[in-house]
Amino acid sequence: MKMKRWLLGVVSFSAVFISACSSGGGRQEEGNAAEDDEAITIGSMFELTGSASAYGNTQANAVQMAADEINDDGGIDGQEINIKEYDTQSDESEAASIATRLSTRDNAVAMIGPALTGPMQAAIPNANDAQVPLISPSATDDGVLTDEDGNVQPYAYRTGFTNSFQGGALANFANDELDAKKAVILGDNSSDYATGLTDEFTEAFDGEIVSVENFLKGRTILTLS
């Protein structure tokens, strides 16, 4: 039920920009889907194949389910939502290309995805250029929404908690609830997300980190003794 409400919120958040586009906010192109009496096009760009497909497929399915529920309830101002879905293949270059395709050729009024920080960052410049909002449910790196100079990306959004929040929350739970004095970290070196959580937990944990065991996805970890 919580996931259902969250998904409806993400799609509804996208819908806010439909009014903005139709009233002068954002770039208007002839034949834009926001002016189409038939449907409103929202892009879905997730990692349906590749290393992050476990994340991408569940989120893509959830976006479609939320759109179906909104459509069953009458759509947005009487217009149905049309989800235009693409597979980023867990690839940053593909994510950037899809963002351009959705915002120009497909005339999407908003794009949801990708799931991961890297593809999200790759897609942001094209979303900014087209002035079409890009919303990631789970790109958690603290710097994903700012450029290298610290400026906020004007058309990039996310709904997930940052790495610093999550890593800090884990450490606070260990400190306050478990009263833990020692901890062992098992870190996935192949994941920026896992690396971020490891760094944040290490900084916020009050006790002693007695061991840090790093591994790569797909490898077997020996039991610690």
C-alpha positions as CSV (number, residue, x, y, z in Angstrom):
1,M,0.0,0.0,0.0
2,K,2.9,2.4,0.8
3,M,4.5,1.6,-2.5
4,K,1.2,2.2,-4.3
5,R,0.8,5.6,-2.8
6,W,4.4,6.5,-3.6
7,L,4.0,5.5,-7.2
8,L,0.9,7.5,-7.6
9,G,2.7,10.4,-6.1
10,V,5.6,10.1,-8.7
11,V,3.2,10.0,-11.6
12,S,1.1,12.8,-10.2
13,F,4.3,14.9,-9.6
14,S,5.0,14.5,-13.3
15,A,1.6,15.7,-14.1
16,V,2.2,19.0,-12.4
17,F,4.5,19.9,-15.3
18,I,1.8,19.2,-17.8
19,S,0.0,22.4,-16.8
20,A,3.3,24.3,-16.7
21,C,4.2,23.2,-20.2
22,S,0.8,24.1,-21.6
23,S,0.8,27.5,-20.0
24,G,4.2,28.6,-21.2
25,G,6.6,26.9,-18.8
26,G,9.1,24.7,-20.6
27,R,9.8,24.3,-24.3
28,Q,6.7,24.1,-26.5
29,E,7.0,22.1,-29.8
30,E,4.3,21.7,-32.4
31,G,2.4,18.5,-31.7
32,N,3.5,18.4,-28.0
33,A,1.6,15.6,-26.2
34,A,0.4,18.1,-23.6
35,E,-1.9,19.6,-26.3
36,D,-3.1,16.2,-27.5
37,D,-6.7,15.5,-26.7
38,E,-6.0,11.8,-26.9
39,A,-3.2,11.2,-24.3
40,I,-0.4,12.6,-22.2
41,T,2.9,11.0,-22.9
42,I,5.2,10.3,-19.9
43,G,8.5,8.6,-20.6
44,S,9.6,5.5,-18.7
45,M,13.4,4.9,-19.0
46,F,14.7,2.1,-16.8
47,E,17.3,-0.6,-16.7
48,L,15.2,-3.4,-18.1
49,T,18.3,-5.4,-19.1
50,G,21.9,-5.4,-17.9
51,S,23.4,-5.3,-14.5
52,A,20.7,-3.2,-12.9
53,S,17.7,-5.0,-14.4
54,A,16.5,-6.1,-11.0
55,Y,15.9,-2.5,-10.0
56,G,14.7,-1.3,-13.4
57,N,12.0,-3.8,-14.1
58,T,10.3,-3.5,-10.8
59,Q,10.2,0.3,-11.1
60,A,9.1,0.3,-14.7
61,N,6.3,-2.1,-13.9
62,A,5.3,0.1,-11.0
63,V,5.1,3.2,-13.1
64,Q,2.9,1.4,-15.6
65,M,0.6,0.2,-12.8
66,A,0.3,3.7,-11.4
67,A,-0.5,5.1,-14.8
68,D,-3.2,2.4,-15.4
69,E,-4.8,3.2,-12.0
70,I,-4.9,6.9,-12.8
71,N,-6.4,6.2,-16.3
72,D,-9.0,3.9,-14.7
73,D,-10.0,6.8,-12.5
74,G,-10.5,9.2,-15.4
75,G,-6.9,10.3,-16.2
76,I,-5.6,13.8,-15.7
77,D,-8.2,16.4,-16.6
78,G,-9.9,13.8,-18.7
79,Q,-6.8,12.9,-20.6
80,E,-5.2,9.4,-20.4
81,I,-1.6,8.9,-19.6
82,N,0.4,7.1,-22.2
83,I,3.6,5.5,-20.9
84,K,6.4,5.4,-23.5
85,E,8.8,2.8,-22.3
86,Y,12.5,2.4,-23.2
87,D,15.3,0.1,-21.9
88,T,18.5,2.0,-20.9
89,Q,20.3,-1.4,-20.8
90,S,22.0,-0.3,-17.6
91,D,24.2,1.9,-19.9
92,E,24.9,5.6,-19.4
93,S,25.2,6.4,-23.1
94,E,21.9,4.7,-23.9
95,A,20.2,6.6,-21.0
96,A,21.4,9.9,-22.5
97,S,20.2,9.0,-25.9
98,I,16.8,7.9,-24.6
99,A,16.3,11.2,-22.8
100,T,16.8,13.1,-26.0
101,R,14.4,10.7,-27.9
102,L,11.7,11.0,-25.3
103,S,11.8,14.8,-25.0
104,T,12.1,15.6,-28.7
105,R,10.7,12.8,-30.9
106,D,8.2,11.4,-28.5
107,N,7.2,14.8,-27.0
108,A,7.1,13.4,-23.4
109,V,6.0,16.0,-20.9
110,A,8.1,14.3,-18.2
111,M,10.4,11.3,-17.9
112,I,10.6,8.8,-15.0
113,G,13.9,7.0,-14.4
114,P,16.6,5.8,-14.6
115,A,17.0,3.8,-11.4
116,L,20.7,4.3,-10.9
117,T,22.8,7.4,-10.3
118,G,25.2,7.0,-13.3
119,P,22.5,6.7,-16.0
120,M,20.6,9.5,-14.3
121,Q,23.5,11.9,-14.4
122,A,24.1,11.0,-18.1
123,A,20.5,11.8,-19.0
124,I,20.2,15.1,-17.1
125,P,22.0,17.4,-19.6
126,N,19.6,16.3,-22.4
127,A,16.6,16.8,-20.1
128,N,17.9,20.3,-19.2
129,D,18.4,21.1,-22.9
130,A,14.9,20.0,-23.8
131,Q,13.4,21.6,-20.6
132,V,11.6,18.3,-19.8
133,P,11.6,17.1,-16.1
134,L,13.5,13.9,-15.4
135,I,12.5,12.2,-12.1
136,S,14.5,9.2,-10.7
137,P,12.9,7.1,-8.0
138,S,16.2,5.8,-6.7
139,A,19.3,7.8,-7.8
140,T,20.7,8.3,-4.3
141,D,24.1,9.9,-4.7
142,D,24.2,13.1,-2.8
143,G,25.5,15.1,-5.8
144,V,23.3,13.7,-8.6
145,L,21.1,16.8,-8.7
146,T,23.9,19.4,-8.9
147,D,26.6,20.0,-11.5
148,E,30.4,20.1,-10.9
149,D,30.1,23.7,-9.7
150,G,27.4,22.9,-7.2
151,N,24.6,24.5,-9.2
152,V,21.2,22.8,-9.0
153,Q,20.1,20.9,-12.1
154,P,16.9,22.8,-13.2
155,Y,15.0,19.8,-14.6
156,A,16.3,16.9,-12.5
157,Y,14.4,15.5,-9.5
158,R,14.4,12.4,-7.3
159,T,12.1,10.8,-4.7
160,G,14.6,8.5,-2.9
161,F,16.6,9.3,0.2
162,T,20.3,10.3,-0.4
163,N,23.3,8.0,0.5
164,S,24.2,10.3,3.4
165,F,20.7,10.0,4.8
166,Q,20.6,6.2,4.5
167,G,24.1,5.6,5.7
168,G,23.6,8.0,8.6
169,A,20.3,6.3,9.5
170,L,22.0,2.9,9.6
171,A,24.8,4.2,11.8
172,N,22.3,6.0,14.1
173,F,20.3,2.8,14.5
174,A,23.5,0.9,15.3
175,N,24.5,3.6,17.8
176,D,21.2,4.3,19.5
177,E,19.1,1.2,19.2
178,L,21.7,-1.6,19.1
179,D,24.2,0.2,21.3
180,A,26.8,-1.4,19.0
181,K,30.5,-1.0,19.9
182,K,31.9,-2.8,16.9
183,A,30.9,-3.4,13.3
184,V,32.0,-5.2,10.2
185,I,31.3,-3.8,6.8
186,L,30.7,-5.9,3.7
187,G,31.0,-3.6,0.8
188,D,30.2,-4.2,-2.9
189,N,33.0,-2.4,-4.8
190,S,31.1,-2.7,-8.1
191,S,28.2,-0.5,-6.8
192,D,28.4,3.3,-6.4
193,Y,25.4,3.0,-4.1
194,A,27.1,0.5,-1.8
195,T,30.3,2.5,-1.7
196,G,28.4,5.6,-0.8
197,L,26.6,3.8,2.1
198,T,29.9,2.4,3.3
199,D,31.5,5.8,3.4
200,E,28.5,7.4,5.2
201,F,28.1,4.6,7.7
202,T,31.9,4.7,8.5
203,E,31.8,8.4,9.2
204,A,28.6,8.4,11.4
205,F,29.2,5.2,13.4
206,D,30.4,5.9,16.9
207,G,32.0,2.5,17.5
208,E,34.9,0.6,16.0
209,I,34.9,-0.7,12.4
210,V,36.9,-3.9,13.1
211,S,36.9,-5.1,9.5
212,V,35.9,-3.9,6.0
213,E,35.5,-6.8,3.5
214,N,35.1,-5.7,-0.1
215,F,33.7,-7.8,-2.9
216,L,32.5,-7.6,-6.5
217,K,29.0,-8.6,-7.6
218,G,28.8,-12.3,-8.4
219,R,31.7,-13.4,-6.3
220,T,31.4,-15.8,-3.3
221,I,32.2,-14.3,0.1
222,L,33.9,-16.5,2.7
223,T,32.4,-16.6,6.1
224,L,34.1,-14.4,8.6
225,S,35.5,-16.1,11.6
